[in-house]
Amino acid sequence: MFSQRVLLRGGVCCAIITVCACDFLDSPSGPEAVDLSQAALFDQGPFYYFRPSANANDARIMLDLDPTEIIVASRSRDDAIAAFVDAGVTVASTENISYAAADHRRVRLPTGTSTATVEAAVTTLREDSRISFAAHAYRAANGAKVALVNRLVVRFRDNIERAQIDAFIDSLGARVLRAAEPDSGRATWWLAYPAERDPLEVAAQVHNHPLVRWADPDRLVDRRMSSHIPSDSFYVNQYYLKNALTLNNVPVDVNVEPAWLAGVTGSEITVAIIGSGIDGSHPEVEDRRKSGVCQAGWDSAFVEPDFTGSAWTAWAQDCTHGTCTTKEYIDHETAVAGIIAAEHDGEGTVGIAPDVWLVSARIGLPGVFGLDATNAQVVDAINWAWHHCDADVISNSWGQPTPSTMIAIEIDSAAVAGRDGLGTLFVVSGGNSSARDSGVLAGNAFPASLEITLAVGAIDRWGGVANYSPYDVVPSCPGGWECISPLYYGKFGPDLVAPSGHFLYGDSQCTAYPADSAADVYTTDIAGQGSCDGDYMPGFSGTSATAPQAAAAAALLLSDNRDLTLAQLKGLLLDSADAWGAAAEFGAGKLNIGRALGITIPPITSLTIGGAAQVKPNDTCMWWASVSGGTAPFTYNWYRNGAWVASGSWVTLETGTASFTLGLEVEDSYEQTENTSRSITVTGSAQYCFQ
């Protein structure tokens, strides 16, 4: 909380400095014009000033305290850890936060740490000589993280004497990191905060001091928040993320671009992938491994009593060295991991939630019974994911033909107690149980049949139901595998659907299918020498490819709002789905991430060119753009007979002697484009444009 140490203008404007500075306030209304009482400054919570303004409220960026992290500066990591231990605070993990603040560390606290605990800890840390700086972590109203560093940037008013500045800094108890050098174009001072003071409080007080034009607390922000559409080379092949094909005027994709454009990328959310293990050396996912006790992953075949697992079997780190083979089947979950979290790095494929943390739980090697793990080992893997690794979402591209009590109970436990009682979402592929081309309709596999799970079916790139996708039916037939549904005792159809291709396996997954093919879920493969040549698989398919799309969507929703309960999270996904047809086939409909996040991108509805349609030869004329819809700011490009001539909302051209076509292309802030053109006739009978 902010203390009551407030620097007032007016009667106490000299209290903090040896030499009174009131004479140097150049505001015409004088120092008494601004009320800086405790109530006026801090009654609405922590903030920093955006820019000098006559209206202080309009100039404030309000912040919310983030109780999951504390930012500290110390000589070493050991000093920081020791200080937290002495303060009685449990530390989940630490990491250096930036080369730009090399001695600063982000200290993560266990999930569920109370705000009161964090506030008391920061107060104690500020009194510890081993800690030179301690600050709360904050989030802005749009969810963006704000990480303060030990640097206050101050712009003093003009004509202030150096002696007054020095006296001000000394009385403040600050330390000069860099003095202003006007001759070098550096008009600001960099100050280190007094170790015992709240940096936001100090910044606000200094900002409002009569010697100061403005003060801004330096901070780290994720500049990727001003996101854009990925330029990764295979993104154009990932039709399930952006598809030019529509059904009933709705694109057959999961509508994820609005999330990226709004800066929602899954930051700080943990997704566990249970299955056959992931290639941890793949460049698309190697940096997404969650650190700490869960970094090594879980392997049902190599698990010690203390819940540590084999490092390279769950995360097969040696794949690039030739020790992974397709027999180990890790290509399957490596493909899943790429759909969820492949980096947006300009190369390869992109993931739906590229900033999530991943943990990998391997439930056996391929064997007589498929993934050769017992139900008890599967239960251990699920428990490890939600209880030990705090997974927010668990993605499962596996199923089994018979139900299991112990697995069902463990999934229910995760739903009730996971995420500190908010509930961990268990996303499951519905299974590839139907064969519509042979007249066979079958329901969800287990555990997708459990009501508490989110079961995901499949549609093809044209929007039709996939041949293999589950169907909400209890068949009446004489026997055989197609009659297995009644064993599940639960829901038979999918909760929703997402795009995927024909069910493929083996070498058929490696074919670079043409755009008119139904088998083309482009994603990651074992790096170097997996099932396919190279690092990518162009033909992943089945409901194995749809479950990770929904899991990643859930991660985006949670990164936007960590307080969602399981029921709220699941409800958002279902209520926002695009209506797609019969519930027996499609459940609530097609996954729509943008709508689930409440992000609506207004389209550009019209674009016209204003100005004369007939002009005189060799005249100078102006034309201008009129745009309706879209989102400002806009980018304008003008073309004459197809050749670019200018940018801007208007253009002035020499008419010449020949008629021409004037073209205009507009792009809005969401990278939506619209084009139009006008035929301009050059004739001697026209009026001059400027008279």
Buried (B, 14 or more C-beta within 10 A) or exposed (E): BBEEEBBBBBEEBEEBBEBEBBEBBEEEEEBEEBEBEEEEBBEEBBBBBEEBEEEBEEBBBEBBBBBBBBBBBBEEEEBBBBBBEEBEBEBBBBEEBEEEBEBBBBBBBBBEBEEEBBBBBBBBBBEBEBBBBBBBBBBBEEBBBBBBBBBBBBBBBEEBEEEBBBBBBBBBBBBBBEBBEEEEEEEBBBBBBBBEBBBBBBBBBBBBBBBBBBBBBBBBEBEBBEBEBBEBEBBEBBBBBBBEBEBEEBBBBBBBBBBBBBBBBBBBBBBBBBBBBBBBBBBBBBEBBBEBBBBBBBBBBBBEEEBBBBBBBBBBBBBBEEEBBBEBBBBBBBBBBBBBBBBBBEBBBBBBBBBBBBBBBBBBBBEEEBBBBBBEBBBBBBBBBBBBBBBBBBBBBBBBEEBBEEBBEBBBBBBEBBBEEBBBBBBBBBBBBBBBEEEBBBBBBBBBBBEBBBBBBBBBBEBBBBBBBBBBBEBEEEEEEBBBBEEBEBBBBBBBBBBBBBBBEEEEBBBEBEEEBBBBBBBBBBBBBBBBEBBBBBBBBBBBBBBBBBBBBBBBBBBBEBEBEBEBBBBBBBEBBBEBBEBBBBBBBBBBBBBBBEBEBEEBEEBEBEBBEBBBEEBEBEBBBEBEEBBEEBBBBBBBEEEEBEEEBBBBBEBBEEBBEBBBBBBBBBEBEBEBBBEBBBEEEBEEBEE
